[in-house]
């Protein structure tokens, strides 16, 4: 059993009745559904980038785009993940809020 600070979780990937939690270069597994994990991380700025993937935006180090306009995220621990088409608009809205908040 591992105790993990929710703020340290960079990436959460769902796989049936389990989730994979990426903390830096370490990957941990937990028995939980992605929706349950998302609810339990409400205090963290998590963003759903696909049906089975959440990222903690505090750990995003680089964002780029594919030719299809999907987002590519490089996380603090070096993991790279790509968004899906179905979540593109939600991510645009999230980034628009972040840009407004910075100014």
MMTF fields as JSON, N, C-alpha, C and O atoms, coordinates in Angstrom:
{
  "mmtfVersion": "1.0.0",
  "mmtfProducer": "UNKNOWN",
  "numBonds": 411,
  "numAtoms": 412,
  "numGroups": 103,
  "numChains": 1,
  "numModels": 1,
  "chainsPerModel": [1],
  "groupsPerChain": [103],
  "chainIdList": ["A"],
  "bondAtomList": [4, 2, 8, 6, 12, 10, 16, 14, 20, 18, 24, 22, 28, 26, 32, 30, 36, 34, 40, 38, 44, 42, 48, 46, 52, 50, 56, 54, 60, 58, 64, 62, 68, 66, 72, 70, 76, 74, 80, 78, 84, 82, 88, 86, 92, 90, 96, 94, 100, 98, 104, 102, 108, 106, 112, 110, 116, 114, 120, 118, 124, 122, 128, 126, 132, 130, 136, 134, 140, 138, 144, 142, 148, 146, 152, 150, 156, 154, 160, 158, 164, 162, 168, 166, 172, 170, 176, 174, 180, 178, 184, 182, 188, 186, 192, 190, 196, 194, 200, 198, 204, 202, 208, 206, 212, 210, 216, 214, 220, 218, 224, 222, 228, 226, 232, 230, 236, 234, 240, 238, 244, 242, 248, 246, 252, 250, 256, 254, 260, 258, 264, 262, 268, 266, 272, 270, 276, 274, 280, 278, 284, 282, 288, 286, 292, 290, 296, 294, 300, 298, 304, 302, 308, 306, 312, 310, 316, 314, 320, 318, 324, 322, 328, 326, 332, 330, 336, 334, 340, 338, 344, 342, 348, 346, 352, 350, 356, 354, 360, 358, 364, 362, 368, 366, 372, 370, 376, 374, 380, 378, 384, 382, 388, 386, 392, 390, 396, 394, 400, 398, 404, 402, 408, 406],
  "bondOrderList": [1, 1, 1, 1, 1, 1, 1, 1, 1, 1, 1, 1, 1, 1, 1, 1, 1, 1, 1, 1, 1, 1, 1, 1, 1, 1, 1, 1, 1, 1, 1, 1, 1, 1, 1, 1, 1, 1, 1, 1, 1, 1, 1, 1, 1, 1, 1, 1, 1, 1, 1, 1, 1, 1, 1, 1, 1, 1, 1, 1, 1, 1, 1, 1, 1, 1, 1, 1, 1, 1, 1, 1, 1, 1, 1, 1, 1, 1, 1, 1, 1, 1, 1, 1, 1, 1, 1, 1, 1, 1, 1, 1, 1, 1, 1, 1, 1, 1, 1, 1, 1, 1],
  "groupList": [{"groupName": "UNK", "atomNameList": ["N", "CA", "C", "O"], "elementList": ["N", "C", "C", "O"], "formalChargeList": [0, 0, 0, 0], "bondAtomList": [1, 0, 2, 1, 3, 2], "bondOrderList": [1, 1, 2], "singleLetterCode": "X", "chemCompType": "L-PEPTIDE LINKING"}],
  "groupTypeList": [0, 0, 0, 0, 0, 0, 0, 0, 0, 0, 0, 0, 0, 0, 0, 0, 0, 0, 0, 0, 0, 0, 0, 0, 0, 0, 0, 0, 0, 0, 0, 0, 0, 0, 0, 0, 0, 0, 0, 0, 0, 0, 0, 0, 0, 0, 0, 0, 0, 0, 0, 0, 0, 0, 0, 0, 0, 0, 0, 0, 0, 0, 0, 0, 0, 0, 0, 0, 0, 0, 0, 0, 0, 0, 0, 0, 0, 0, 0, 0, 0, 0, 0, 0, 0, 0, 0, 0, 0, 0, 0, 0, 0, 0, 0, 0, 0, 0, 0, 0, 0, 0, 0],
  "groupIdList": [1, 2, 3, 4, 5, 6, 7, 8, 9, 10, 11, 12, 13, 14, 15, 16, 17, 18, 19, 20, 21, 22, 23, 24, 25, 26, 27, 28, 29, 30, 31, 32, 33, 34, 35, 36, 37, 38, 39, 40, 41, 42, 43, 44, 45, 46, 47, 48, 49, 50, 51, 52, 53, 54, 55, 56, 57, 58, 59, 60, 61, 62, 63, 64, 65, 66, 67, 68, 69, 70, 71, 72, 73, 74, 75, 76, 77, 78, 79, 80, 81, 82, 83, 84, 85, 86, 87, 88, 89, 90, 91, 92, 93, 94, 95, 96, 97, 98, 99, 100, 101, 102, 103],
  "secStructList": [7, 7, 7, 7, 7, 4, 4, 4, 7, 7, 3, 3, 3, 3, 3, 6, 6, 3, 3, 3, 3, 3, 3, 6, 6, 3, 3, 3, 3, 3, 3, 7, 7, 2, 2, 2, 2, 2, 2, 2, 6, 6, 6, 1, 7, 3, 3, 3, 3, 3, 6, 6, 3, 3, 3, 3, 4, 4, 4, 3, 3, 3, 3, 3, 3, 7, 6, 6, 1, 7, 3, 3, 3, 3, 3, 6, 6, 1, 7, 3, 3, 3, 7, 7, 4, 4, 4, 2, 2, 2, 2, 2, 2, 2, 2, 2, 2, 2, 2, 2, 2, 2, 7],
  "xCoordList": [0.839, 0.0, 0.883, 1.866, 0.521, 1.246, 0.317, -0.862, 0.849, 0.12, 0.653, 1.863, -0.262, 0.129, -0.601, -1.812, 0.12, -0.498, -1.197, -0.571, -2.461, -3.24, -2.589, -2.682, -1.941, -1.298, -0.123, 0.268, 0.448, 1.592, 1.198, 2.052, -0.076, -0.526, -0.554, -1.207, 0.16, 0.25, -0.787, -1.377, -1.005, -1.815, -2.62, -2.112, -3.875, -4.742, -5.333, -5.982, -5.107, -5.631, -6.528, -6.14, -7.716, -8.661, -8.528, -8.274, -8.699, -8.676, -9.616, -9.205, -10.879, -11.945, -12.12, -12.533, -11.82, -12.019, -10.762, -10.697, -9.774, -8.523, -8.147, -8.593, -7.32, -6.721, -5.218, -4.725, -4.502, -3.054, -2.766, -3.184, -2.055, -1.689, -0.218, 0.629, 0.089, 1.476, 1.896, 1.301, 2.936, 3.515, 4.987, 5.772, 5.368, 6.734, 6.985, 6.269, 7.99, 8.296, 7.721, 7.926, 7.013, 6.426, 4.982, 4.231, 4.594, 3.211, 2.652, 3.218, 1.525, 0.865, -0.506, -1.102, -0.997, -2.314, -3.235, -2.821, -4.496, -5.49, -6.794, -7.142, -7.509, -8.832, -9.84, -10.264, -10.209, -11.175, -11.557, -10.793, -12.705, -13.102, -12.649, -12.479, -12.456, -11.962, -12.899, -12.43, -14.196, -15.152, -15.043, -15.123, -14.864, -14.707, -13.443, -13.446, -12.372, -11.102, -11.211, -10.692, -11.888, -12.072, -12.834, -12.464, -13.885, -14.646, -13.787, -13.893, -12.948, -12.127, -11.009, -10.411, -10.723, -9.671, -10.254, -9.603, -11.453, -12.102, -11.316, -11.482, -10.468, -9.667, -8.475, -7.8, -8.212, -7.074, -7.558, -8.679, -6.725, -7.119, -6.917, -5.984, -7.783, -7.659, -8.511, -9.577, -8.032, -8.682, -8.808, -7.821, -10.022, -10.23, -9.827, -10.377, -8.855, -8.389, -8.846, -8.694, -9.404, -9.991, -10.942, -11.062, -11.607, -12.57, -11.913, -12.558, -10.656, -10.002, -8.774, -7.931, -8.665, -7.442, -7.717, -8.423, -7.134, -7.184, -5.762, -4.876, -5.537, -4.228, -4.411, -5.443, -3.405, -3.373, -2.652, -1.462, -3.368, -2.785, -1.6, -0.812, -1.456, -0.284, 1.022, 2.106, 0.909, 2.103, 2.386, 3.306, 1.621, 1.852, 3.045, 3.066, 4.024, 5.228, 5.27, 5.945, 4.541, 4.553, 3.249, 2.74, 2.725, 1.521, 1.797, 2.275, 1.498, 1.601, 0.367, -0.494, 0.277, -0.904, -0.485, 0.606, -1.382, -1.186, -1.786, -2.511, -1.499, -2.134, -3.665, -4.341, -4.216, -5.671, -6.219, -7.414, -5.35, -5.733, -5.95, -6.505, -5.521, -5.535, -4.383, -3.43, -4.472, -3.434, -2.467, -2.873, -1.194, -0.156, 0.409, 0.871, 0.366, 0.844, 2.096, 2.145, 3.102, 4.284, 4.198, 4.139, 4.193, 4.046, 5.399, 6.424, 5.405, 6.641, 7.548, 8.768, 6.984, 7.781, 8.261, 8.95, 7.905, 8.351, 7.32, 7.55, 6.194, 5.147, 4.507, 4.256, 4.246, 3.565, 2.232, 2.174, 1.152, -0.185, -0.871, -0.599, -1.761, -2.479, -3.965, -4.515, -4.603, -6.042, -6.803, -6.244, -8.09, -8.941, -9.827, -10.019, -10.354, -11.192, -12.408, -12.795, -13.004, -14.218, -14.043, -15.03, -12.822, -12.562, -11.845, -11.426, -11.706, -10.987, -11.601, -10.883, -12.908, -13.567, -13.426, -13.191, -13.564, -13.403, -11.999, -11.814, -11.02, -9.643, -9.429, -8.747, -9.996, -9.904, -10.489, -9.899, -11.645, -12.281, -11.408, -11.285, -10.809, -9.928, -8.742, -8.401, -8.12, -6.965, -7.373, -6.608, -8.544, -9.022, -9.188, -8.847, -9.706, -9.841, -8.479, -8.298, -7.518, -6.177, -5.524, -4.869, -5.697, -5.103, -5.729, -5.017, -7.043, -7.722, -7.232, -7.019, -7.047, -6.602, -5.185, -4.838, -4.356, -2.963, -2.811, -1.855, -3.73, -3.576, -4.031, -3.941],
  "yCoordList": [-1.177, 0.0, 1.239, 1.317, 2.202, 3.469, 4.617, 4.62, 5.571, 6.805, 7.851, 8.051, 8.52, 9.493, 10.798, 10.803, 11.888, 13.207, 13.5, 13.416, 13.836, 14.075, 15.13, 15.041, 16.113, 17.17, 16.659, 17.3, 15.512, 14.95, 14.106, 13.767, 13.763, 12.924, 13.753, 14.795, 13.28, 13.99, 13.495, 14.286, 12.184, 11.554, 10.424, 9.661, 10.319, 9.228, 8.597, 9.271, 7.3, 6.582, 5.451, 4.657, 5.386, 4.351, 3.118, 3.206, 1.96, 0.678, -0.273, -1.002, -0.256, -1.049, -0.695, 0.422, -1.609, -1.376, -0.896, -0.919, -0.466, 0.015, 1.36, 1.713, 2.09, 3.299, 3.21, 2.63, 3.799, 3.943, 5.392, 6.31, 5.587, 6.919, 7.138, 6.361, 8.185, 8.511, 9.644, 10.722, 9.369, 10.331, 10.42, 9.547, 11.469, 11.558, 10.43, 10.294, 9.623, 8.479, 7.171, 6.103, 7.268, 6.089, 5.907, 6.878, 4.663, 4.342, 3.4, 2.344, 3.815, 3.03, 2.603, 3.284, 1.488, 0.99, 1.009, 0.732, 1.345, 1.367, 0.796, 0.963, 0.123, -0.4, 0.727, 1.05, 1.304, 2.392, 2.64, 2.333, 3.179, 3.585, 5.025, 5.777, 5.401, 6.734, 7.815, 8.822, 7.632, 8.624, 8.796, 9.918, 7.703, 7.791, 8.563, 9.41, 8.266, 8.942, 10.424, 11.266, 10.741, 12.141, 12.898, 14.021, 12.297, 12.933, 13.132, 14.158, 12.164, 12.275, 13.299, 13.713, 13.707, 14.702, 16.075, 16.878, 16.35, 17.627, 18.831, 19.926, 18.656, 19.784, 20.079, 21.093, 19.211, 19.377, 19.866, 19.558, 20.621, 21.094, 20.009, 20.082, 19.006, 17.927, 18.232, 18.838, 17.81, 18.049, 16.721, 16.007, 16.391, 15.166, 15.462, 16.361, 14.695, 14.934, 13.844, 13.975, 12.778, 11.717, 10.92, 11.183, 9.957, 9.153, 8.446, 8.22, 8.105, 7.309, 7.973, 7.293, 9.303, 9.954, 11.334, 12.158, 11.557, 12.857, 13.316, 12.5, 14.623, 15.165, 16.25, 16.919, 16.415, 17.502, 18.649, 18.544, 19.749, 20.832, 21.5, 22.172, 21.335, 21.909, 21.23, 21.781, 20.039, 19.302, 19.375, 18.715, 20.155, 20.303, 21.233, 22.352, 20.764, 21.555, 22.086, 23.075, 21.42, 21.842, 21.4, 20.31, 22.264, 21.939, 22.26, 23.347, 21.324, 21.568, 20.985, 20.422, 21.118, 20.66, 19.714, 19.821, 18.785, 17.897, 18.581, 19.565, 18.081, 18.647, 18.574, 19.385, 17.621, 17.493, 18.397, 18.361, 19.213, 20.149, 19.501, 20.135, 18.241, 17.642, 18.251, 18.775, 18.182, 18.725, 17.619, 16.484, 17.959, 17.05, 17.691, 18.832, 16.947, 17.449, 16.705, 15.477, 17.44, 16.849, 17.204, 18.378, 16.182, 16.374, 16.471, 16.141, 16.917, 17.163, 15.943, 16.085, 14.753, 13.529, 13.009, 11.991, 13.697, 13.296, 12.542, 12.283, 12.182, 11.467, 12.391, 13.564, 11.859, 12.6, 11.929, 10.714, 12.717, 12.198, 13.117, 14.316, 12.533, 13.279, 13.246, 12.218, 14.373, 14.48, 13.798, 13.457, 13.61, 13.048, 14.148, 15.199, 13.89, 14.868, 15.27, 16.438, 14.329, 14.598, 15.553, 16.092, 15.776, 16.647, 17.935, 18.699, 18.174, 19.346, 20.662, 21.542, 20.794, 22.059, 22.369, 23.52, 21.371, 21.584, 22.072, 22.901, 21.563, 22.001, 23.428, 24.205, 23.779, 25.166, 26.122, 27.161, 25.768, 26.605, 26.726, 27.807, 25.627, 25.63, 26.562, 27.358, 26.469, 27.324, 28.779, 29.665, 29.046, 30.416, 31.019, 32.182, 30.244, 30.723, 30.983, 31.972, 30.109, 30.288, 31.546, 32.28, 31.798, 33.0, 34.251, 35.221, 34.271, 35.424, 35.639, 36.781, 34.564, 34.672, 35.189, 35.764, 35.003, 35.42, 36.92, 37.516, 37.541, 38.939, 39.91, 41.111],
  "zCoordList": [0.0, 0.0, 0.0, 0.737, -0.834, -0.918, -0.535, -0.891, 0.179, 0.465, -0.5, -0.607, -1.207, -2.209, -1.942, -1.721, -1.962, -1.846, -3.175, -4.231, -3.134, -4.353, -5.239, -6.464, -4.657, -5.438, -6.261, -7.237, -5.882, -6.6, -7.803, -8.622, -7.924, -9.038, -10.311, -10.372, -11.328, -12.6, -13.602, -14.338, -13.625, -14.658, -14.047, -13.226, -14.45, -14.01, -15.255, -16.056, -15.417, -16.573, -16.095, -15.238, -16.651, -16.274, -17.129, -18.33, -16.505, -17.21, -16.482, -15.579, -16.885, -16.271, -14.804, -14.492, -13.898, -12.471, -11.755, -10.526, -12.518, -11.943, -12.562, -13.653, -11.836, -12.386, -12.198, -11.231, -13.147, -13.046, -12.691, -13.397, -11.602, -11.14, -11.438, -11.0, -12.176, -12.459, -11.534, -11.526, -10.758, -9.831, -10.188, -9.818, -10.905, -11.416, -12.391, -13.384, -12.122, -12.99, -12.443, -13.019, -11.346, -10.698, -11.149, -11.246, -11.425, -11.79, -10.731, -10.446, -10.157, -9.124, -9.635, -10.469, -9.14, -9.531, -8.319, -7.193, -8.579, -7.497, -8.016, -9.185, -7.133, -7.495, -7.34, -6.23, -8.435, -8.45, -9.9, -10.815, -10.095, -11.442, -11.655, -10.695, -12.902, -13.214, -12.683, -12.152, -12.813, -12.309, -10.803, -10.304, -10.072, -8.616, -8.268, -7.374, -8.976, -8.72, -9.047, -8.315, -10.15, -10.529, -9.436, -9.092, -8.893, -7.819, -6.572, -5.9, -6.268, -5.058, -5.209, -4.216, -6.434, -6.681, -7.006, -7.674, -6.548, -6.846, -6.367, -6.904, -5.372, -4.878, -5.768, -5.587, -6.72, -7.622, -8.992, -9.399, -9.696, -11.028, -12.077, -12.878, -12.075, -13.044, -14.266, -14.163, -15.404, -16.681, -17.403, -17.581, -17.82, -18.591, -20.029, -20.666, -20.538, -21.895, -22.864, -24.079, -22.316, -23.139, -22.256, -21.059, -22.847, -22.091, -20.904, -19.88, -21.038, -19.996, -19.381, -18.796, -19.509, -19.036, -18.44, -19.022, -17.261, -16.578, -16.336, -16.081, -16.415, -16.052, -14.998, -14.953, -14.16, -13.193, -13.891, -14.189, -14.154, -14.957, -14.275, -14.941, -12.979, -12.286, -12.715, -12.526, -13.288, -13.679, -15.18, -15.662, -15.914, -17.352, -17.554, -17.043, -18.295, -18.563, -19.991, -20.278, -20.879, -22.279, -22.94, -22.679, -23.795, -24.56, -26.02, -26.345, -26.886, -28.325, -28.981, -28.306, -30.288, -31.015, -32.126, -32.685, -32.43, -33.571, -34.801, -34.659, -35.996, -37.198, -37.138, -37.771, -36.39, -36.243, -35.144, -34.851, -34.531, -33.47, -32.107, -31.209, -31.934, -30.609, -29.808, -30.385, -28.497, -27.627, -27.223, -26.975, -27.159, -26.666, -25.401, -25.424, -24.306, -23.02, -22.599, -22.666, -22.169, -21.55, -20.077, -19.71, -19.24, -17.806, -17.125, -17.721, -15.895, -15.153, -15.086, -15.16, -14.948, -14.863, -16.203, -16.257, -17.3, -18.629, -19.441, -20.622, -18.852, -19.577, -20.611, -20.334, -21.796, -22.854, -23.129, -23.319, -23.153, -23.433, -24.441, -24.497, -25.231, -26.26, -25.977, -25.579, -26.185, -25.965, -27.088, -28.13, -26.849, -27.891, -28.468, -27.854, -29.638, -30.334, -29.512, -29.509, -28.828, -28.072, -26.907, -26.406, -26.464, -25.321, -25.709, -24.84, -26.981, -27.493, -27.002, -26.527, -27.115, -26.762, -25.271, -24.904, -24.42, -22.979, -22.654, -21.763, -23.372, -23.128, -23.604, -22.937, -24.735, -25.213, -24.176, -23.879, -23.629, -22.611, -21.371, -20.795, -20.965, -19.798, -20.028, -19.153, -21.18, -21.48, -21.613, -21.232, -22.136, -22.234, -20.833, -20.62, -19.885, -18.506, -17.893, -17.184, -18.156, -17.611, -18.157, -17.417, -19.45, -20.056, -19.499, -19.238, -19.305, -18.732, -17.311, -16.904, -16.542, -15.16, -15.03, -13.999, -16.041, -15.963, -16.179, -15.682, -16.908, -17.306, -16.352, -16.602]
}
